[in-house]
Amino acid sequence: MTTHRSVEAERKKQDRRYRDRPHFKQDVNFSVGDYVLRSRVDEKLHANKLRIMWVGPYRVIASTDYYFTVEHLVNGSTMDVHPSRLKFYADNSLDVSDELLDHIASQGTLLAVEAIVEHRLNSDMKAHEVKVKWLGLETIEDSWEPLKTIGEDVPQLLLEYAKIANDDDFLLAATSVIDPKQQKRSTRSEGQVTATSWLT
């Protein structure tokens, strides 16, 4: 019992030392309930340089010693973000208007594909489309996306869906838009995340 207490005390001491180090200390000027902007890395330029864009605002809904949890105002999704990636936007009295929500929706934030739920042949375009269920969004926000786009963004997920869809024409179309190297992979997680600019 004494050994356990001494180990626990030593761990707390190390945690305190770590938090007191200069690189850890981060002055923040926002708190739970306030609105913040989040830095999003758009691309890696070269060496240690990143191109970032400030997006949001997001509402701060929780905090810990190491990160803040923020909520997206349009789709309600949450994420844990290090304070160095956040900056104050407005206090908790901000009026979240339709105009502000439209601005947020136009930022082209990345969405993740949760599932492919349906497919069809678009006779006007003479091409297949798939209906995508977006992670963190409502079913009413599912959207029809070009087969080629989904084949590039989430090839494994598309291949898995095509194999169980019971439609030979669709399976042939799906495999024709997927890079042959991608068809050999068996893990679903590699193709889960995709980008779309129609909604944040």
N, C-alpha and C positions, 0 to 999 in steps of 0.2 A: 504494500500500500504506500509506503514512504517513497519507494523508487518511482512509482507512478506519479506521485505528487511532484517529485523533483524534476522528472522529465517534462511534465506539464508546465511547471514554472519556468524551466529553461526555454521551452518553446515560446511561451508568452514573452519572455525577455528578448528572444531573437526577433519575434514579430515586431516588438516595439522598436528595437534597433533598426530594423529594416524600414519601418514607417518613418523614422526620424532622419533617414538618409536624405540628402538634398534632392536626389533625383526623384524621390517618391512624393515629396511635398508638392501639392498642387493647390494653389489658391483658386477657389471657385466662387463666383459671384451669383450663384443661382441655388435654388433649393427645390425640394419636392413641391410640385404644383406649378412651378415656373415653366416658361417656354424657352427652348434652346435651339440653336442650329447645330447640325452634326456635320463633321467633315467626312466627305466620301471620296475615296481614292478612285479617280477616273482612269488613270493609267500610270504605269511606271515609265518614267522618261529615260533615265540612264543612271547607272551606279546607284547612289542612295537618294536620288531625286524622285519625288512622286508628284503628280498633278492632282490636286484635290479641289473639290467644289463644296461650298457650304450649302446644305440642303435643309429643308424644314419649313416652318418650325415643328418641333416635337415637344410633347409635354413630358416633363420629368415626373415619373410616378413612384420611384423608389431610389434609395441610395444605400451603398455599403461603404466600407473603408476603401475599396479598390475600384468601384465602378458605379455608374448610375444606370437605372433602367428607364428607357424613354419609350413613349408610345407615339406611333405614327397617327396623325390626326385624320387621315383619309381612310386607311384600311384597318386601323386598330391594332396592327402588329406591334410587338414589343421587341426590344433588343437591349442587351447590356453593352454600355459604351464607357470606355476609359475617359475620365474628365478632360484629358488633354485633347480629346477629339470633339469637345462640346464648347459652345460659347453662348453667353446669355443673349436672349432675343427680347423677351418681355416677361413681366411678372404675371402672377396668376390671375390678374384682372383683365387679361387680354380678351377682347371680343373676337371669338373665332367665327368670322363671317363667311358667307358663301364665296365671296371674292378671294379671301385668304385660302380657302380650301381649293378653289380653282387654280390658284397660283401653285400650291403644293402639288396638285395633280399634274401640272404641266412640267414638273421637274424631271420626269423620266427616270424615276427610281427603279432599281432592279426588282423584279418579282421572281419568285420560285414557282416552278410547275409542281403542283401536288399530284395531279393525275391527268391522264387523257381519258375522257369519258365517252366520246362518241367520234364518229368520222362520217364524212359525206363526200360525194363528188359534186363540186360546184360546176354546174353545166355552163354557166356564163363564162367562167374562166377556164373551163376544160382542165381542171386540176383538183386533186383531193385536198380537203381541209380536215383538221381535227379540232374538236372542242376541248379546250383546256380548262381545268379547274386550277385556280391560282391559290397557292398557300396563303392563308390568312384572309382571304376574301370570301364573300358570300357566294352561294351558288348562282344567284342572279347575275353575278359579274363574270361568270364563265364566258369565254370568248372563242370564236372560230378563228383559227390561225392557219396560215399556209403550211402544208405538209413539209415543204422544203425547209422552212424556217425552223420548225420543231425538230426536223431530222438533223439539222446542224447544231441546235442548242441542247437538246436532250435525246441523243440518238438511242441510248439504251432503253429509256422509258418508252419511246416510240416503238422500238423493236419488240419489247415485251407486250405492248398493247396489240400490235399488228399480229403477233403469233396467236393470240387468243380471240381475235376479232371475228373469226369464221368468215373471212372474205378474202378469197385468193387474189382478186384484182387489187384490193387495198394492200395486202401483204407484199405483192410485187412492186407496187408504187412506193411503199414505205422503204423497202430494202434498196430501191434504186436511188433514193435521196440520202441514204446513210453511207458514210465513208466505210469501205470494207474493213478497215482496221478497227473501227468502232463496233462492227457487228460481231467481232470475235470476243469482245469483252463481256464478262458475265456479271459484273457488279453494277447494281442499279444506282448507287450513290454518286458515281462519277458524272452522271448526266442530269442530276436533279435541278440544278440552278440554271436559269435562263434570264435573259434580259428582254424587256419590252418597254416601249416608251409610251404606250397608250394610257397608262395609269400608274400612279405611284403606289 
